[in-house]
């Protein structure tokens, strides 16, 4: 050991020097400038959150606010029509039967995938009579990529047989008869009636219509049948089909399920959705 260097000794208090120094560093300095007090714990600083660019949150709606007011609904429709001019069904089809087939195939599948599948399917089996003459297993390989292909093939062949036997080979143009076809529920029937026959018998409620109608406080339900009934009461009948088409486009382009693009949305100042990513208006906690 070098001369003059004194080895470190244990502290007389029995505690290590480093621990004492740390304690002194964290102790609060008294206002009077005296010695720092021992055993005073530092006050933890509150963690600051990164502020989100959203408006104030409240569970209460301002007095006089009515999300179902006809003026508000009208404004929503006007802005959607301006944003999505000529909105229509994205499923490719040349007749009512092809639209029915495409709609059945679109369950749990994207329209893009269905549009990749149907051209070859209709090339092989051009008419409803061709489908009616098949066994379901025969078209399973052709529609496999759309998912749930066993059920879908049974629905397609079953619907074709019934259309040929009961409706003279023509897709029926009314709700009751459409609902009598295998694999056809209200959503499919509404697509065919509204898009091909231009009959507004109901509102198509798919996942986009469900999510966005709730965000816009047009319904509180999460059951498609109840949502349809709620929408029928507040949307003018001549816009029922159009509303669905526009909302489906809106749900794909901007009002996506996670992180909707609210800053770009034409409905922004009419929308109080709880999960908005940007807002210039009050947020309503129940609007989701
Ligand atoms: S403001 Fe946001 S949450 Fe509301 S409709 Fe537009 S994209 Fe959807």
Boltz pocket constraint, residues with backbone or C-beta under 6 A from the ligand:
constraints:
  - pocket:
      binder: B
      contacts: [[A, 212], [A, 215], [A, 254], [A, 255], [A, 256], [A, 260], [A, 261], [A, 262], [A, 263], [A, 265], [A, 266], [A, 267], [A, 268], [A, 269], [A, 271], [A, 272], [A, 273], [A, 275], [A, 276], [A, 277], [A, 278]]
      max_distance: 6.0
